Amino acid sequence: MSDRTPATGTRVTKPHELLDFEKPIAELESKIFELESLSKNTSLNLNGEIGPLRERLGKLTGDVFRSLSPWQEVQVARLASRPLATDYIEGMCEEWMEFHGDRLFRDDPAVWTGVGRIGDRRVLIVAHQKGRDTKEKIKCHFGCAHPEGYRKALRRMRLAEKLGIPIVTLINTPGAYPGIGAEERGQAWAIAENLEAMFTLRVPIVSIVIGEGGSGGALGIGIGDRVLILQHAYYSVISPEGCAAILWSDAKRAPEAASALRLSSRDLLGLGVVDEVVEEPGGAAHRHAAETVALVRTRVLHHLDELERVPIADLLERRYRKFRAMGSEFTTPPPTPPAPPSEGQA
């Protein structure tokens, strides 16, 4: 199958990347491609047959991706063919200069930092990078950052504050790196420092979950004035597999855990964890990479325009209150203390 079908003009995942629920879509795309190839290479005019199939394909794709279960959303979010940080940086920025290292240990390839120009606006970009093929994934630790990655991110965010330029973070990680070396170098401390510091940075911050938003590894660059999420991304305190293993000692119950975690974009919006869901073009971001990047660019600029009109003191107060309020609807109010005894009562 071709990576790009003339029928839809959108990228199609390779056969080994196809998810089960995508197979009917791929079969229909294959039929359209065959008919178009036959029409192109012969004198046959098959437009009468191709047109209805295109309409059927559009409806089928829309129906499938509008009705995904939470576990299916997780599967889509993890696809290697989804746009990665490098795709967003390349597609959003007219200029880009990357910064390396944390000045303490080494450069972490799982976290990219740099200054870019989006339109006429300079921004600092901090992003998780997963890698596309096996070699890149291993180099980037599959998007799992070490402490030096979070320290690198914080150094650059403080530079952005000094320069007075806004910060854009692109979140896409299963979680922080869980190895012994990362713990020895202060993984939890590095993330905690980022959480504390991001509440006080005196510049606008826009965060976007573009794929996986896993646990503290995601939150370590996720404190923002506006938190966006792509329609088929997810954001969760733990992976569905990890949750299932802890609760039921059975990672195979991950689909059940995914539903219980309420990690899908629509659930997160309803809970107030995110501020906006960026709708992905029909068939999801891995089929419409360029269009998705363009949509994210538009929404980032929109939110930066709004945030830059807010006085800094108000911005910091709103940022704090935004995160402080999360989970309040599930908190049981403390019991009313008993009234003090009146005079004459023992």
N, C-alpha and C positions, 0 to 999 in steps of 0.2 A: 504494500500500500504506500502511496506517496505521502510524504510529510505534509503536503499542501494539496488539497483537493480543489480543482477548478469549480466544483459545484458550490462550495461555501466560501472559498477564499480564506479559510481558517486552518490553522495548524491542527493536525490530527495526531493523537498519541500513537506511538509505535505499538505493534501488536502485543509485545511483552509488557507494555505499560497499561494496556486497556484494563479497566476495572470491569467486573462482571456486568454491572448495570449499563455500561457503555457499549457492550457488544452489539445490541440491536442497532444503535446509531452507526457503529463502524460498518456493519453489514450494508446498511442503506447507503452510506457514503461510498462504499466499494462499488455498489451497483451503478450509482450515478457516475463515478469516475470511469467505469468500463464503457458506459453508454457515450459519455463525452469523448473518450478516446476513439471509440468506433466512429462516431460522427465526424471527428476531426480527420481521421485517416482514410475515410471512404467518402463516397458521394451521398451517403444516407443523411437525411435530415431527421434527427431524433428529438428535436426540441419539444414536440408534443408529448413525448414520453418523459423527458427530463424535467420539464417544468413542474408537473404534479409531484414528482419524486422530491424535488427541492422543497416544495411546500410541505410535503409530508415530513421531510427531514427536519425542517425548522420547528414544526409542531412537536415532533417526537423529542427533539433535543430539549426544547423548553419544558415539556411535561416531565421528562426524566429529572432534570436538574432543579426543578421547582419542588419536587417531592422527595428529596433525599432524606434519609434517616440521619440522626446524629453520627452514627458510626460511618456511614457513607461519606458524610461531610469530612470526617477525619481522614478517610482514605484519599479524598480529593485534595485536601490540604497538603498531604504528604507527597503528592506526585512530583517526581523529579522534573517533569516537563512544565511545571508551573513557572512563571517568571520569578527569577531570583533577584537578590539585591543588585547584582551587577546589571541585570536587565533594566531595573528601575533607574539606577544611576545613569546608565547610558541613554535611556529613553527620556528621562526627565531633565537632565542637566546639559546645558550648552557648554559648560566648562566644568572640570573636575580635577582636584588635586588631592591625592590620598596622603594621609599621615600614618606613620608606622610607630609601633613600640610604646612601652609604658615607662621607660627609663628606670625600671627596676629589675626586670627579668628578661623578657623577650617580646617579640611581636606575636600576637595571636591572630592567625589567619581566619578564625571563626568570627571575628569582629572587624568590620571595615569602618574607618573614620576618614573624613575629608571634607574639604570645603568645595561646594559646587555653586553654580549659577543656574537658577531656574527662572527663565525669562530675564527680568531685570533685577531679580532679588538674589542676594548671596545668602546661602544657608549652610549650616554644618549638618552633615549627614552621618548618622551612626547606624550601622546595619549588621545584622547577623548574615553570614554567608555560609551556605550549605555545600556548594559545589554541585556540578551537574553530573559528571561521570564518576566512576569508582575512584580514580586517582585524585580528583579534586575533592571528593567527599572525605577521603582519608586525610588529606592535607588539612581540610577545614574542620576535622573532627565531627563531621556530619552536622555542623552548625552549633555544636556544644562548646560554649566559650569557657576558657580557663580564667582564673583571677586576673591575669595580666590583660585579658581582653576587656574586662570591666574597668580596670584601672586605666587602660588606654582610652576607653570611651569617656571616662570622667575627666581625664586631662583635657581632651578635646572639647568637651562641653564647657569646661571652665574657660577655655580659650574663647569659645563662642560668646560667653558672657562678657569677657573682657573686650571683645571686638564689637559687641552689641548686635550680633546677628542671630536670627532664630535657629532652632534646632529641629531637625526632622529625623525620627528614628524609624527604621524598618525592622519589624520583629518577625523572626522566622527560625525558631529553635525548638527541638524536643525538650530542652532544659539545659541547665549548666552542666559542664563536664563533671562526671561523678567519680573520677579517679582519685587515688590516694595522693598523687602529686598535687592535684588541684586543692585538695583539702589541706595539705601541709602548707601550701602557699596562701591560705586564707580565703577560700572560695566564699564562704558565708559572709565573712567580714567585708570582702570587696563588694558584694552585691548590696549589703546593708549600707555601706558608705554611699553607693550610687542612689539608693532610695532616699536617704536623708538629703543628699546634696541636690537632687533634682527638684525637691520641693522648694529650694531656695534660689535656684538659678533665675536671674533677673532678665530673662529673655523668653519669648514665646516658645513653646514646645508642642509639636504635633507628632503623635506616634501612630503608626499604622501596622496592624497585624496582617502580613501578606501571605502567611502560610500557617505554620504551627506557632502557637503561643504557649509554650510549656513552662509552667511553674515559675520559680524565682529567676530562672535563666532568662525568661521573657521580661519579667517585671523589672529586671536590673537595668533595662533601658526603656522602660514603659511608662514612667511617670510623666504624663503630659497634660497640657491644658485641654487638648482635644485628643481623644483616643478613637481611632477609626479601625475598622476591620473589614477585610474583603468578605464578600458574601459566603464563599466556601472555605474560609479559614476558620480556625478555632482557637480558643483561649481558655486555658484550664490550669487549675492548681496541680494537677497530676495527669499523666497519660491514662487513657482508658485501660490499657494493659496493666499498668502499675496499680491503678485503683482496684481492678478485679483481683489481682494477685493478693492484695492486702485484705480486701473484704471477704473474698470467697476462696482464696488460695487456688485460683483457677484463672489464668490469663485469658483463656478462651471465652470468658464471659465479658470480654472487652466491649462488645456491642451493647450489652445491658448497662455496663458502667458508663458508656458514652451518653446514653439517654439520661441516666441519673445525675451526671455531672452538669448537665445543662450548659454545654460548652459551645453550642452552635451560635452563629452570629445573631440569629433572631432571638434566641434566649438571652444572650448577653446584652442586647439592646433593651430588652424588656426589663432586665435586672438593673440597668443603669451602669453596667461595667464598661460599656463602650458608648460613645456619643453618636456614632453614625455607622451604618453598614453601607459600604461601597458596592453597589450591585455589579456583578460580573456579567459581561456579555453572554448571550445564550451559549451553553455548552461549557461555561467556566473559563477561567483565566488560561488554562493550559491549551485551550483551543483558540483563544483570542489574545495572545500575549501583548501585541502592540496596542490594541484597543484598551486593554486593562491598564497598562502603564500610563496611557494618555488620560484615562479617567482618574487615576490616582493623582497625577500631576495637577489636574484641574481642581480636585478637592483639597489638595495640600495648599495651593495658592489661595483658594477661597478662605480656608480657615486662617491662614497667616494674615490675610487682609483684615479679617475680623479681629484677630488677637492683637495685632499691632496698634489698634485704635484704643485698646484698654490700658489705662494707667498701670504701671508696674505693681504698685501696692495692691491694687484691686486684683490684678492677675495672680499674684502670689496667694492672696486670700482665697480666691475662687479655686485655685489649684488644690490648696490644702483641704478646703471644705468638700470638694468633689470626691476625693479619695476617703476622707474621714466619714462621709455619709454611706459608703458602700457597706451593704450587709445590715443596715439599721432596721430594715423591715423584718429581719429574722431574729432580731435581738429581743429577748424577753425583758420588759422593763423591770427595774428593781422593785422589790416590795415596798409599799408605803410604810415608813417607820411609824411605830406606835406613838400616839400623842403623849406628851409628857403628863405625868399625874398632876391633877389640880391640887391646890392647897388643901391640906387636911386629909389627903389620901396617902396611905402608906405605900 
